[in-house]
Each structure stands twice: as C-alpha cells, then as structure tokens.
Amino acid sequence: MTEISLFCYNCIEQKHTATVIDGFNNEKAIADRFASVFQDACVPNSLQRHGELETQFFTRHSQYVGDKFNDNIVTVELVGECIDKLKKGKAPGLDDLTAEHFICSSYLIGTLIVTV
C-alpha cells in the first residue's frame, strides 16, 4: 500500500463526520479545493499595503534578538496531533477552510508544514 493510499485508508478508518466538503467527496478534489482556497487567501488585497507590511516585518526581523528557532520543534507527528484536536463541524475561518479540510489532508499538510 502506498503512503497516499494508506493515508486515505486511515482517513476513512478514523470515521470522520464529514465525507463531503464543499460538495466534494473525493480526497484529491478536497485537497485541490484546499490548495485553491489557500492560494487565494495568500494573495495580498493591496500591493501597497503588502509592501508596507513586508518592510515592517523585515525591519523587526533584522532587529530580533531571541532564541534561535529549533528545527526539531515542529514534526509531522506534532502537526498531526494538532489537526486531530480540531473541532469538526465548525464554520470556516477567513481562509474558507474547515477542520475537515485539514483532517482529510493531515498527512500531506503535516509533511508540507515540516518541510517549509
């Protein structure tokens, strides 16, 4: 069994409450919807304001004196545990993503987050 099919099997075996998300019931379609919504949510509304905030971020970042980030803090397991704690059946946030999006994509999302 491949990792992806094992992931899909585990998602089904966990008997999540939602089998249809935004009208999609196929794991690939759900993941594609997640990617589309996430991509749209990450586009700045105003390029001028984006530039201002980016400058502010880099100024603060360059002056930050604190503990170095430990790369071993965020693991796939930790991301999975956090996703498992999400409450199902709640309204989506501003990014239009529900807990079910993350739950049915938890293996893929965990891997992506850790590699970023």
N, C-alpha and C positions, 0 to 999 in steps of 0.2 A: 504494500500500500504506500503510495507517495505521501509526502508531507502534506500537500494540499488536500488530497482525498482523506487523509487521516484527520486533518483539521475540520473538514466538512462533516465527517462521521462524528467527531467529538461534539461539534456544534449541535447536530441532530440528537445525539445521545444525551446531551445535557437538558433536553426538552425545554428550550426557551419558550416563553409565552408567545412571542411574535414570530410567525412564519412568513408574514407578508410585511414588507417595509416599503412605504411609498408606492405601493402597488406592485412591487417586485417580490417574487418568492424564490428566485434563483440566486445562489450565493455570488456568482460572478456579476449579475445585474445589480445586486445590492452593493457590492464592492465598487463597481463602476459608478453608481449613484453617489456613494460616499466620496469617491475621488473627485467627481464633478462638483459637488456641493463644496467640498473643502477647497478646491481650486478657485471657485467663485468667491468664497469667503476671504480668501487671501489676497485678493486684488484691491489695491487702495482705491477709496472713493474719490480722493483728491490727490493728485500728484504733488501739488504744492505742500499740502499738509503732511503728506508722506515724507517729503524731503526734510521738512522741519523736524518731524519726529525722529527720522533717521539720524540727522545731525545731533539732536539732543541725546539719543541713545549712545552714539559713538563717543561723544564728549564724556558722558557719565562713565561709559565702559572703560575709557582710557584712564580715568582717574580712580577707578575702583581698586581698593586695597582690601582684600579679604582672603579667605581661604581659597586655595586652588580647588577647582572642581575635580572631584574624584570620579574618573570614568567608570569605576566599578559600582557606583551607586545605583544606576538605572540598569536593570536587567530585564530580559523578556519575561521572566517569572514575576517580577515586581509589577510590570505593566499589566500582565495577565491578572494578577490578584486585584489590582485597582479596577480593572474593567469588570471583573466578576462582582465587585461591590456596587456597581452602578444599579440604580433602581430602574426597573423595567416599567414601561407603560407611561412614562412621563413625557411632557411636552418637550419638543426640541429647543435647543438654545438658539442664539442669534445665527449660528452657523447652519441651522436647519438639520442638525444631526441628532438622532435619538440614541439612547443607550443601546438599543438593538443593533444599530449600525456598527457600533464598536464591538458588541458581544459576538456577532456573527463574523466579524473580521478580526477578532482579537489576536489570532496567531500572526496574521500578516501585519497588523498595526504594531504589535509588540516588537516584531523584528525590525520594522522600519524605524520606529522611535529609537531603538537602541543603536541603530547604525548611524543616526543623524548626528 
